[in-house]
């Protein structure tokens, strides 16, 4: 059974093949050209909202040979009828004939380049089937309007839609207007960063199961482990933390801070930074004992391998961070493991260059999850949570201020608490990342923050989600 696009709940992204199939099924039921008209009206409305005042505005269309060029031309015709001055730069001899005729009939015109500087540029150069990169004439046309806000039709031209890769010149959009569903490039970096803001236009597609998901607040609230009236600290889950070292005792404090945000019933700590942990968190129990999940590696330094082996001997789920990630291959193949690497740590684990991982984040997260049989939480601007079975969620909460020392330690502890509370590694990683990003946004409030404040902000974020769920 198909699904309608995500207009409020879980944000879902589909592959080009999935979208093409859904479009084909819908076009078979609609009059010819009706689907393009739906897209063009949605695009024109989004451009009008961006402009504020359409009458007298100058709009330049960069038009390629495909349907996205047709969408741009039809939208340009609609804007011209509302009094905008619309001009089209044709970057191919195969421009959409009906759309071009409609633009001219509405008073729009075709130009080579130059002329008055437009107020907005509509990127209709390439569609979702286009190859990565741009031809020289497209690069020149974009250079001619450098600094002008760009509205991309479906995807920024030049990005690789199904991978999120960016190879060669491409459009950097202020706004991307997409149709029917999000595509992978809208959510996966580095392409996602080139999309700017996203606006989804529902054109009536029936879609299969998504290739990638992004939690929204309602989804995060539904995943939260909420205690019942007869729960106590042990039934809510005990999370163990083996973190820190003489060199990095603060990592133990921050990891227990993330673990102790109230989502599990108790935190147990084993390591060399017991005094520092007690000083900040007197509620943490120090010493070995039964746990439902271990968090290992944050600031572990040379002792990370031994700490990982000791934690693995308990046979409980593991959240493996920082220095312990390098030793994950030593674990039993059937171990239940969530690893939380940044691009450099994943590159070292897979013996590739960091730049390769950064360029193909989705590909390498999936590869590591499948090859190692673990859940991979690849940290970044848009963090990816990849399960061994191929499922992927992307986190779109967060702020650039989250790039601060110790933030990863808090994240590892938070994921461990959720795992101990009974969530799967996939749900614990994706929800933990979502909460971590949302807490950072709250704590930052648009300015700097430190890692401890991220942990402090998790409970108010959770309260807000629970209130929304109950209302």
Buried (B, 14 or more C-beta within 10 A) or exposed (E): EEBEBBEEEBBBBBBBEBBEBBBEEBBEEBEEBBBBBBBBBBBBBBBBEBBEEBEEBBBBBBBBBBBBBBBBBBBBBBBBBBEBBBBBBBBBEEBBEEBBEBBBEBEBEBEEBEBEEBBBBBBBBBBBEBEBBBBEBBBEBBEBBEEBBBBBBBBBBBBBBBBBBBBEBBBBBBBBBBBBBBBBBBBBBBBBBBBBEBBBBBBBBBBBEBBBBBBBBEBBBEBBBEBEEEEEBEEBBBBBBBBBBEEBBBBBBBBBBBBBBEBBBBBBBBBBBBEBBBEBBEEBBBEEEEBBBBBBBBBBBEBBBEBBBBBBEBEBBBBBBBBBBBBBEEBEEEBBBBBBBBBEBBBBBBEBEBEBBBBBBBBBBBBBBBEBBBBBBBBBBBBBBBBBEEBBBBBBBBBEBBEBEBBBBBBBBBBBBBBBBBBBBBBBBBBBBBBBBBBBBBBBEEEEBEBBBBBBBBBEBBEBBEEEBEE
